[in-house]
Amino acid sequence: MQPVISFRNFSFRYKSQTRPTVKNVNLNIMPGEKIWIAGPSGSGKSTLAHCINGLIPFSYSGEITGELLLNGQEVSGRSIFERSRSVGTILQNPDAQFVGQTVGEDVAFQMENEEVAHGEMRTRVYSSLDLVGMLQYEEQGPHDLSGGQKQSVSLAGVLSTQADILLFDEPLANLDPASGTRAMGLIDEIHKTSGKTVILIEHRVEDVLGQPIDRIVIMSEGEIVAIGTPEELLRGGVLPNYGLRQPLYLNALGYAGIKLEHLSNLSTPEAVTAEKEVSQDYKQQIESWISFVDQNREQDKSNILLDIRDVSFSYSSSKNAKNAVKEVSFSIGAGERVALLGSNGAGKSTLSGLITGLFKPRSGEISWRGENIADWSIRRRGEEIGYVMQNPNHMITQHMIRDEVALGLQARGIVDQEKERRVNEALQICGLYPYRNWPVSALSFGQKKRLSIASILVLEPKLMILDEPTAGQDYRHYTEFMDFISGLSDQGMSFLFITHDMHLALEYADRAAVMANGEIIAADTVANVLSDRTITEQARLRETSLSRFAKAWGISSPAQFVQAFINMEQRSKMLNMGEGEASHE
């Protein structure tokens, strides 16, 4: 059978660079395969995708050597429009793809360019929207939809073109866990029913592996370094060698001393099985491991920094208006890290606006070190509380990186020598010091995220509110940055993580509060919250793979299994930090 995509000794060098970004690539992708291209940021996977869909060389020029064949034909002589008939692309940010005023118009856009007959066009639009469950939104504006709905419309637009290859570039980046699970299920259903070739580029390992994958292609420093089935690469522990996260339940089994060589069906926690002769021994070994779990530390009530009591808020002044936040109560202590979990629209960002003073509560009280801050201005609150938005483009105002970080200090009249020191320190901390004299436009989305954090960090707040801090970050940058956050927390800075990233909550939060429909529906240890299926389903989160594994294996206390993992992760991080400090001495 002829490959649908074939790279032969392929390399590409951007015009502005001295070295190739992808090099020596040899890869055949067969018709109907489902491929996951994985690797850390800068590994070359997105560049490889741009070569497939034609953005290289038509949008990004450079030097190509070797061959790239689509359906057996060399692509060098084909226009980007011709390539789009074979390759449909769904981008990380669906807003960047929308061109129509309504959902229906947007799905029909490429067919209009191809002069498809009106009757056939309408049939294909309806069919595509129905397939992704979005037919009822045909007359609605695409920008008014939720993140998951936008991704579905983008997918419908590609399906309507009848392209044989579907290329997904970070499709889950802006989706909450429930929407991400639905999106991956939808992609898999389309793959099964249409027989199309599917190529995924995505950081969220467990979400991708939740549905069948034929092969994983791992890239590092521009080259393909490993190719294999999920079972092969997971059993061999290959993913962590290249900056990718191993599924959490496999890490937990490693902590418990369980060897993966005697296990099978490793891709999903519910399916993992052990060889018959070791099955009972392994279960007893896990139970023995979790029996030594330390209790999670309780909050120090005597050192409360921020205290929220019975706060409600509505966007309308009408007496009968529905509250977006309803009688919310929780607190954050000095040096504490709290994860505020919930799906898109749960009320998390509204609550952060109440804390920072952007909104005024309809009722209730917010206190800072015991003082009611109802009369504090936004500027006064900003001296104590820093807020970093989810989208860095909504915060950045300066052309140059150094100027962006220095802006807040300049507004406060900080002298030049002190300003220089603090700017350099914040850039070092956020991994941006080598780019300090670059224009902001040269940064990736993940780097812009770190820049927006640096611009607040430089002001030295006591509490930092981070809205989806890990969005757009690969595992290496996520770990480096969150380990730094842990260090600041140990020094007394407090953090509120507004997130639907379960991994962040498990690995870095002391406690978790869960919001749904404007209310706090749970506030407890992270292990207890994320092991409770009732809570996670109500909040459109996803029960952690750790507790799903524990329940599938009949472990007596799934929450304790999760807590054992958390404790081991924290000990491991402390040990690594200690070794790092020792190596610097």
Secondary structure by P-SEA (a helix, b strand, c coil): ccccbbbccbbbbccccccccccbbbbbbccbbbbbbccccccaaaaaaaaaaccccccbbbbbcccccccccccccccaaaaaaabbbbccccccccccccaaaaaaaaaaaacccaaaaaaaaaaaaaaaccccccccccccccaaaaaaaaaaaaaaacccbbbbccccccccaaaaaaaaaaaaaaaaacccbbbbbcccccccccccccbbbbbccccccccccaaaaaaacccccccccccaaaaaaaaacccccccccccccccccccccaaaaaaaaaaaaacccccccccccccccbbbcbbbbbcccccccccccccccccccccbbbbbccccccaaaaaaaaaacccccccccccccccccccccaaaaaacbbbbccccccccccccaaaaaaaaaaaacccaaaaaaaaaaaaaaaccccccccccccccaaaaaaaaaaaaaaacccbbbbccccccccaaaaaaaaaaaaaaaaabbbbbbbcccaaaaaccccbbbbbccccccccccaaaaaacaaaaaaacccccaaaaaaaaaccccaaaaaaaaaaaaaaaaaaaaaaaaaaac
